[in-house]
């Protein structure tokens, strides 16, 4: 269902959800630059899932954000001694959620939606540190100046991100996203706007593909179900997953879709361990919880033997909801 703020022609797949909305207890201007509880600002209920530890303003458009990656994460260290590429994406997601409110005065009850997300990583910088204390990641985030907005209207933002770890380049990202007011979001989502009701309509998770086929060690972390067709899977939705569904959602979170893209790419490039080094994703529709989503992978030619390039498409009810190009390093 298309919506319109001033110039938008299609819905965005969002990484945030209706049920987490809660008002700020204090004005934005009085927020410290190292809040003791950042959970509401980064849209995470479980404190252990909050990666952001600090931030500071460099200019009106540039901010530095510090994050701590634990030595081991229940989901984002899929194999020993190695962080998942998507841990950087999740770190960026949390940082943008925080800055949209703390830096750009977007009310906390607004919903954040991503239209485009690209991320490129340095594989060697994904190794877990030998000292056992985890890793400190520094983000430099520069936003294009947001267009003037009407009171109660949506806010469109664009950000360029550079990530550094131990003085070395970890990766870079580019995102375009929109912050929707509650009234606009209600009109946009209609009958799907209630997160708890939508979550209750999700079917039970299907049988997963073997974890080793997607670079995972546990079946609970697999987001693909096998089908009879080659290079085609049904998206596996487990709303009880403690990380991907930290709280109720009114649609499938973007991080689930990106994980599905990475797992599908691994199916084609494996079985040896692979690392996504580039992900470029366009979200074109919401992926709903109450209907099957089909994940299809198309291998593309690539001249370097240690790299594989794959296009991943998600389709629901006959319509494409997202497309990701993944480059994996074998």
C-alpha positions in Angstrom: 0.0 0.0 0.0 1.7 3.2 -1.1 1.8 6.2 1.2 2.4 9.9 0.7 4.1 12.4 2.9 5.1 15.0 0.4 6.8 13.1 -2.4 7.0 9.4 -1.5 5.5 6.9 -3.8 6.1 3.5 -2.1 6.4 2.0 1.4 9.7 1.4 3.1 10.7 -1.7 4.9 11.4 -0.6 8.4 13.8 -1.9 11.0 11.7 -0.6 13.8 8.2 -1.3 14.9 5.0 0.1 16.4 5.0 -1.5 19.8 8.4 -0.1 21.0 7.2 3.5 20.7 7.6 5.5 24.0 8.0 9.2 24.6 11.2 10.7 25.8 11.3 11.4 29.5 13.5 14.5 29.0 13.9 17.1 26.2 16.4 16.1 23.6 18.6 19.1 24.4 19.2 17.8 28.0 20.3 14.3 27.0 23.9 13.6 28.0 26.4 12.4 25.5 26.8 9.1 27.4 23.3 8.0 28.5 23.2 5.3 31.2 20.3 3.5 29.5 20.4 3.7 25.7 17.9 0.8 25.1 14.9 2.9 24.2 17.0 5.2 22.0 18.4 2.3 20.0 15.2 0.3 20.0 16.4 -2.7 22.0 14.6 -4.1 25.1 17.4 -6.3 26.3 20.3 -4.3 27.7 22.9 -6.9 26.7 21.9 -6.2 23.0 22.8 -2.5 23.2 26.1 -2.0 21.4 26.4 1.8 21.6 28.3 3.2 24.6 28.9 6.9 23.8 28.5 9.6 21.2 29.7 13.2 20.6 28.9 15.9 18.2 31.6 17.1 15.8 29.4 19.5 13.7 25.8 20.0 12.8 26.0 17.1 10.4 28.8 14.9 11.7 28.9 12.8 14.9 31.2 10.2 16.4 29.6 7.2 17.9 31.4 4.5 20.0 30.3 0.9 20.2 31.5 -2.1 22.1 31.4 -5.5 20.5 31.4 -8.4 23.1 34.0 -11.1 22.7 31.2 -13.6 22.0 27.6 -12.8 20.9 24.9 -15.4 20.9 24.0 -14.6 17.3 26.6 -12.3 15.8 29.6 -14.6 16.3 28.4 -17.5 14.2 31.7 -19.3 14.3 34.5 -19.2 16.9 36.9 -16.3 16.7 34.9 -14.4 14.1 32.2 -11.6 14.1 29.4 -11.7 11.6 29.4 -9.0 8.9 25.9 -8.0 10.1 27.2 -7.0 13.5 28.4 -3.8 11.8 25.0 -3.2 10.2 23.3 -3.7 13.5 25.8 -1.2 15.1 25.0 1.3 12.4 21.2 0.7 12.9 21.5 1.5 16.6 23.6 4.5 16.0 21.2 6.1 13.5 18.3 5.4 15.7 20.0 7.2 18.5 21.2 10.2 16.4 17.8 10.7 14.7 16.4 11.5 18.2 19.4 12.9 20.1 20.9 15.0 17.2 18.0 15.7 14.9 15.2 16.0 17.4 13.0 13.3 15.7 10.5 12.3 18.4 11.2 8.9 19.9 7.7 7.6 18.9 8.5 8.0 15.2 9.2 4.8 13.3 12.5 4.5 11.4 12.4 2.9 7.9 15.2 2.1 5.5 14.9 2.6 1.8 18.5 1.7 0.9 21.4 0.2 2.8 24.9 -0.6 1.6 27.8 -1.8 3.6 31.4 -2.8 2.7 33.7 -4.5 5.2 37.4 -5.4 5.6 37.3 -9.2 6.4 40.4 -9.3 8.5 38.9 -6.7 10.9 36.1 -9.2 11.8 38.4 -11.4 13.9 37.6 -11.4 17.6 40.4 -9.9 19.7 42.9 -12.3 21.4 42.6 -10.5 24.8 39.1 -11.7 25.3 37.7 -8.3 26.1 35.8 -7.6 22.9 36.3 -4.8 20.4 35.8 -1.1 20.4 34.3 0.3 17.2 34.3 4.0 16.3 31.8 5.3 13.8 32.0 8.6 12.1 28.5 9.4 10.8 27.8 12.3 8.4 24.3 13.2 7.4 23.1 15.2 4.5 21.1 18.1 5.8 17.5 17.0 6.2 14.9 18.9 4.2 12.6 21.2 6.1 9.6 19.3 7.4 6.1 20.1 8.5 5.2 19.5 12.1 4.1 15.9 12.4 5.4 15.0 9.0 8.0 12.4 8.0 11.7 13.1 8.1 14.0 11.9 5.3 17.6 11.4 6.2 20.8 10.1 4.4 24.0 9.1 6.1 27.5 8.1 5.2 29.3 6.0 7.8 33.0 5.1 8.3 33.8 2.4 10.9 37.3 2.1 12.5 38.6 -0.6 14.8 42.0 -0.4 16.5 42.9 2.4 14.1 42.2 0.3 11.0 39.3 0.7 8.6 36.6 -1.9 9.5 34.1 -0.8 6.9 31.8 1.8 5.4 28.1 2.2 4.9 25.6 4.4 3.2 21.9 4.6 4.2 18.8 6.4 3.2 16.0 6.2 5.7 12.8 7.9 6.8 11.3 8.6 10.2 7.5 8.4 10.1 5.2 10.1 12.6 2.7 7.8 14.4 -0.2 9.3 12.4 1.5 8.7 9.1 2.6 5.2 10.1 -0.9 4.3 11.2 -2.2 5.3 7.7 0.7 3.6 6.0 0.3 0.2 7.8 -3.4 0.1 8.2 -4.6 -3.3 9.6 -0.9 -4.3 10.2 0.0 -1.4 12.4 -0.4 -3.3 15.7 2.9 -5.1 16.4 1.6 -7.6 18.9 -1.4 -8.5 16.8 0.9 -8.9 13.7 3.3 -11.1 15.7 0.6 -13.3 16.9 -0.4 -14.0 13.3 3.0 -15.3 12.3 3.0 -19.1 11.6 5.2 -21.4 13.5 8.8 -21.6 12.1 9.3 -24.3 9.5 12.0 -26.9 9.2 15.4 -25.1 8.7 18.0 -26.1 6.1 21.0 -27.8 7.8 22.9 -25.1 9.7 26.2 -25.9 8.1 24.7 -25.1 4.7 24.2 -21.5 5.7 27.3 -21.0 7.9 25.6 -21.5 11.2 26.1 -24.0 14.0 22.6 -23.9 15.5 19.3 -24.6 13.8 17.6 -21.8 15.8 19.7 -19.3 14.0 18.8 -20.5 10.5 16.3 -18.2 8.7 15.8 -20.4 5.5 13.6 -23.4 4.9 14.3 -25.7 2.0 12.1 -26.0 -1.1 12.0 -28.4 -4.1 13.4 -25.7 -6.4 17.2 -25.0 -6.6 18.4 -21.7 -5.2 15.0 -21.0 -3.7 14.0 -21.1 0.0 11.1 -20.0 2.2 12.0 -17.4 4.8 11.9 -19.0 8.2 10.3 -16.8 10.8 10.9 -17.5 14.5 9.3 -14.7 16.5 10.8 -16.2 19.7 14.3 -15.6 18.5 15.9 -13.6 21.3 18.0 -11.3 19.0 16.2 -11.0 15.7 12.9 -10.6 17.6 14.0 -8.7 20.7 10.4 -7.3 20.9 7.2 -7.5 18.9 7.2 -6.3 15.3 4.4 -5.4 12.9 6.4 -6.9 10.0 9.7 -8.7 9.4 12.6 -6.7 10.6 15.2 -5.6 8.1 18.0 -7.5 10.0 16.1 -10.7 9.4 16.0 -10.0 5.6 19.7 -9.2 5.5 20.5 -12.4 7.4 18.4 -14.3 4.9 20.4 -12.7 2.1 23.7 -13.7 3.7 22.6 -17.2 4.4 21.3 -17.7 0.8 24.6 -16.3 -0.6 26.5 -18.8 1.6 24.4 -21.7 0.3 25.7 -20.9 -3.2 29.3 -20.0 -2.3 30.0 -22.6 0.5 30.3 -25.1 2.0 33.6 -23.6 3.2 33.3 -20.6 5.5 32.4 -17.4 3.6 32.3 -13.7 4.7 29.9 -11.2 3.1 32.2 -8.2 2.3 29.6 -6.1 0.4 25.8 -5.9 0.8 23.7 -3.5 -1.2 20.0 -3.7 -0.4 16.9 -1.9 -1.7 13.8 -2.3 0.4 10.7 -1.8 -1.7 7.8 -3.1 0.3 7.1 -4.3 3.9 7.6 -8.0 4.3 4.6 -9.2 6.3 4.6 -11.8 9.0 1.4 -13.5 8.0 2.4 -14.7 4.5 5.3 -16.7 3.1 8.3 -14.9 1.8 10.3 -16.6 -0.9 14.1 -16.1 -1.1 15.7 -16.6 -4.5 19.5 -16.5 -5.3 21.0 -15.7 -8.7 24.7 -16.2 -9.0 26.5 -13.6 -11.1 29.8 -13.7 -12.9 32.8 -12.5 -11.0 36.4 -12.5 -12.2 38.1 -13.1 -8.8 38.1 -16.8 -7.8 38.1 -16.0 -4.1 34.9 -13.8 -4.4 31.4 -14.7 -5.3 28.6 -12.3 -6.3 25.0 -13.1 -5.8 21.7 -11.3 -6.2 19.1 -12.2 -3.6 15.4 -11.4 -4.0 12.6 -11.6 -1.5 9.1 -12.0 -2.9 5.8 -12.1 -1.1 2.3 -12.4 -2.6 3.9 -12.1 -6.0 5.7 -8.8 -5.3 9.3 -8.1 -4.6 9.9 -6.8 -1.1 13.7 -6.4 -1.2 16.7 -7.1 -3.4 20.2 -7.5 -2.1 23.5 -7.9 -4.0 26.0 -9.8 -1.9 29.7 -10.2 -2.5 31.2 -13.0 -0.4 34.8 -13.9 0.2 35.6 -17.6 0.4 
